[in-house]
């Protein structure tokens, strides 16, 4: 029986992926970026923009804050990377 191989990303690789994603995301107001390993199909990075502050829900979101999120034409509550 073979043992599965787990590949860890080095800090340098992780930083490179993070910079790539940040560059792609900042070019647009709304969208998503998914970076995958073409050999294994592993997802290396995934981001959807714009985002929202989840702590708003933890402290108790006001009706006006909720309405602002719902009415935002860029749809921050919608995860574009998986939809």
Secondary structure as the mmCIF struct_conf table of DSSP 4:
data_model
#
loop_
_struct_conf.conf_type_id
_struct_conf.id
_struct_conf.beg_label_comp_id
_struct_conf.beg_label_asym_id
_struct_conf.beg_label_seq_id
_struct_conf.end_label_comp_id
_struct_conf.end_label_asym_id
_struct_conf.end_label_seq_id
HELX_LH_PP_P HELX_LH_PP_P1 UNK A 2 UNK A 5
HELX_LH_PP_P HELX_LH_PP_P2 UNK A 7 UNK A 10
HELX_RH_AL_P HELX_RH_AL_P1 UNK A 11 UNK A 26
TURN_TY1_P TURN_TY1_P1 UNK A 27 UNK A 27
BEND BEND1 UNK A 29 UNK A 30
STRN STRN1 UNK A 31 UNK A 36
TURN_TY1_P TURN_TY1_P2 UNK A 38 UNK A 40
STRN STRN2 UNK A 43 UNK A 49
BEND BEND2 UNK A 50 UNK A 50
TURN_TY1_P TURN_TY1_P3 UNK A 54 UNK A 54
HELX_RH_AL_P HELX_RH_AL_P2 UNK A 55 UNK A 59
HELX_RH_AL_P HELX_RH_AL_P3 UNK A 63 UNK A 71
TURN_TY1_P TURN_TY1_P4 UNK A 73 UNK A 74
TURN_TY1_P TURN_TY1_P5 UNK A 76 UNK A 77
BEND BEND3 UNK A 78 UNK A 78
TURN_TY1_P TURN_TY1_P6 UNK A 80 UNK A 82
#
